[in-house]
Amino acid sequence: MVWTNPLHHLHYVHFSIVASEVVFGPYIYLSGAYSYVCMVSAVIIMMNFTIKSKNRLYLKQAFLFALSNIIPCVISFLATFKVLDLPITATPIGFIATILLHGYSISKLNYLSITPIAMQHVLNWISDCYLVISEDKLILSYNKPFYDIFGKHYNIKENASLLAYSTHENPEDRIGIFNLITSIDSAYTTRSVITYEQSIIIDKAKRYFMAEITPLIISDDIAGYVAIFKDVTRIKESMQRLQNSQNQMMEKERLASLGQMVGGIAHNLKTPIMSIAGAANAMEGLVEECKMSAGNQEVTPEDYEEMYHEMRDWLNRTREACAYMSDIISAVKGQATNMNASEQAEFTLEELFRRVLLLMNHELKTNKCNIQIDNQTDNSVVINGDINNLVQVMNNLISNAIDSQKHSAHCIIVVTAKIENNEIRVSVTDHGSGVPADVADKLFKEMITSKGAQGTGIGLYMSNVVIRGRFAGTMWYQKNTDSGSTFGFSIPYNNSNNDENLEEIGYEN
């Protein structure tokens, strides 16, 4: 319009370098009003954003931006409406302030820097979701992954209050927003990083995110918050697969151990069964003898008393044999249950050792091993948990002790139980070949064995899992000074509140 003004004179009817001689055309008023509205609107928008964000860096940038616009705008207004007698060069000179202030903002305050654009591209490229929130819970910025996952699901938009998304007809659909608001409040109160796990259903599939809320503290004032959401769905799925694999391996180990014991248990049951059969034959003979002697004058009451005494003796032997078989059946039944099944109850170490000896008796005799039980506790010492789990652990330790002494002339195993440092310590000592140093360093950390192809290392590894998970205890190993090794476990003596211990270490059945 200025270049073509000589043709239509809409901008200037008469132009002169002397301000008093300038005559404006009708278009100058429309153009001027539009320019003033744009400049004032830019200042208002910039200051409004800065006031909401409460960021000191943004505040400085916005102040200089507003000042650089206001100075030439005021000068132009005064010159245009001739409020002051200013030369025509006043307005161009006023833009020198704009150049200086913009130059300072760009050089010192990174105004109009390309860094935020580059950072936005980087943040859009990473898989983690991020969200920037002001102190008043105003949504300032987020990256593309956040919008694709959370933004579309909750219809989140920039420059909107987070609180506006917490009101919904179905509160369950806004649990993620509630958790985020609560965590922000906690971060504000504690002035520390808040971490929690958030799940969300997307396309009928459940995904898990680890959320981390970090307060942005500038000069001891919280200017806003950064929320990072890391997708841990694959990690949780991998952990679940790992747990399932461990459960399967534990079950295979349990069944393999149970299979080895079945032959010995069958052999152990032969003795009481034969005893009962012999007692039945003897009782049958005594009954026939009583029937035949009925009415015989030569048979005295003392003879009948003697026969009754023999019957009682055979009955007592039968009861003992039945009790022995009942104990074996109970022990086997406990081992036949799934290792993941847990029945909490109190039991003594005597009961533990008795079951272990019943199950391991045949293997000990077959390998000509002598086992010595040194129980330095009394019956008042009880353990809270599933006795079958500890029986499996003890069986594994004793079986390993037998294997380590297969080539020894004398196989001796010593089981010791005592209370030390407010812990119940149970150890199994052998005098075998010991454990190599490279294997000892990895014990309880991974499945490793010194038996070569004859072992897998899963038994000791899973025993450690059981002790830690079911009894909140620890397993340990030490090398004997003379020969052999000592394996054992320690359980808190006052562990009657075992459920709390399980929660502390995060064990799940």
Secondary structure as the mmCIF struct_conf table of DSSP 4:
data_model
#
loop_
_struct_conf.conf_type_id
_struct_conf.id
_struct_conf.beg_label_comp_id
_struct_conf.beg_label_asym_id
_struct_conf.beg_label_seq_id
_struct_conf.end_label_comp_id
_struct_conf.end_label_asym_id
_struct_conf.end_label_seq_id
TURN_TY1_P TURN_TY1_P1 TRP A 3 THR A 4
HELX_RH_AL_P HELX_RH_AL_P1 ASN A 5 HIS A 8
BEND BEND1 LEU A 10 HIS A 11
STRN STRN1 TYR A 12 HIS A 14
BEND BEND2 ILE A 17 VAL A 18
HELX_RH_3T_P HELX_RH_3T_P1 ALA A 19 GLU A 21
STRN STRN2 VAL A 23 PHE A 24
HELX_RH_AL_P HELX_RH_AL_P2 PRO A 26 SER A 53
TURN_TY1_P TURN_TY1_P2 LYS A 54 LYS A 54
HELX_RH_AL_P HELX_RH_AL_P3 ARG A 56 THR A 80
TURN_TY1_P TURN_TY1_P3 PHE A 81 LYS A 82
BEND BEND3 VAL A 83 LEU A 84
TURN_TY1_P TURN_TY1_P4 ILE A 88 THR A 89
HELX_RH_AL_P HELX_RH_AL_P4 ALA A 90 LYS A 108
BEND BEND4 LEU A 109 LEU A 109
TURN_TY1_P TURN_TY1_P5 TYR A 111 LEU A 112
BEND BEND5 ILE A 114 ILE A 114
HELX_RH_AL_P HELX_RH_AL_P5 THR A 115 TRP A 125
BEND BEND6 ILE A 126 ASP A 128
STRN STRN3 CYS A 129 SER A 134
TURN_TY1_P TURN_TY1_P6 GLU A 135 ASP A 136
STRN STRN4 LEU A 138 LEU A 138
STRN STRN5 ILE A 139 TYR A 142
HELX_RH_AL_P HELX_RH_AL_P6 LYS A 144 PHE A 146
HELX_RH_PI_P HELX_RH_PI_P1 TYR A 147 GLY A 151
HELX_RH_AL_P HELX_RH_AL_P7 LYS A 152 TYR A 154
TURN_TY1_P TURN_TY1_P7 ASN A 155 ASN A 155
TURN_TY1_P TURN_TY1_P8 GLU A 158 ASN A 159
BEND BEND7 ALA A 160 ALA A 160
STRN STRN6 SER A 161 SER A 161
HELX_RH_3T_P HELX_RH_3T_P2 LEU A 162 TYR A 165
BEND BEND8 SER A 166 SER A 166
BEND BEND9 GLU A 169 GLU A 169
HELX_RH_3T_P HELX_RH_3T_P3 PRO A 171 ARG A 174
HELX_RH_AL_P HELX_RH_AL_P8 ILE A 175 THR A 190
BEND BEND10 SER A 192 SER A 192
STRN STRN7 ILE A 194 ILE A 202
TURN_TY1_P TURN_TY1_P9 ASP A 203 LYS A 204
STRN STRN8 ALA A 205 ILE A 218
TURN_TY1_P TURN_TY1_P10 SER A 219 ASP A 220
STRN STRN9 ASP A 221 ASP A 231
HELX_RH_AL_P HELX_RH_AL_P9 THR A 233 SER A 293
TURN_TY1_P TURN_TY1_P11 ALA A 294 GLY A 295
TURN_TY1_P TURN_TY1_P12 GLN A 297 GLU A 298
BEND BEND11 VAL A 299 VAL A 299
HELX_RH_AL_P HELX_RH_AL_P10 PRO A 301 ALA A 336
BEND BEND12 THR A 337 THR A 337
TURN_TY1_P TURN_TY1_P13 MET A 339 ASN A 340
STRN STRN10 ALA A 345 THR A 348
HELX_RH_AL_P HELX_RH_AL_P11 LEU A 349 THR A 366
TURN_TY1_P TURN_TY1_P14 ASN A 367 LYS A 368
STRN STRN11 CYS A 369 ASN A 375
BEND BEND13 THR A 377 THR A 377
TURN_TY1_P TURN_TY1_P15 ASN A 379 SER A 380
STRN STRN12 VAL A 382 GLY A 385
HELX_RH_AL_P HELX_RH_AL_P12 ILE A 387 SER A 404
TURN_TY1_P TURN_TY1_P16 GLN A 405 HIS A 407
BEND BEND14 SER A 408 HIS A 410
STRN STRN13 CYS A 411 GLU A 420
TURN_TY1_P TURN_TY1_P17 ASN A 421 ASN A 422
STRN STRN14 GLU A 423 THR A 429
BEND BEND15 GLY A 432 SER A 433
HELX_RH_AL_P HELX_RH_AL_P13 ALA A 437 ALA A 440
TURN_TY1_P TURN_TY1_P18 ASP A 441 LYS A 445
BEND BEND16 GLU A 446 GLU A 446
BEND BEND17 SER A 450 LYS A 451
HELX_RH_3T_P HELX_RH_3T_P4 GLY A 452 GLN A 454
BEND BEND18 GLY A 457 GLY A 457
HELX_RH_AL_P HELX_RH_AL_P14 ILE A 458 PHE A 471
BEND BEND19 ALA A 472 ALA A 472
STRN STRN15 THR A 474 LYS A 479
BEND BEND20 THR A 481 GLY A 484
STRN STRN16 SER A 485 PRO A 492
TURN_TY1_P TURN_TY1_P19 TYR A 493 ASN A 494
BEND BEND21 SER A 496 SER A 496
HELX_RH_AL_P HELX_RH_AL_P15 ASN A 498 ILE A 505
TURN_TY1_P TURN_TY1_P20 GLY A 506 GLY A 506
#
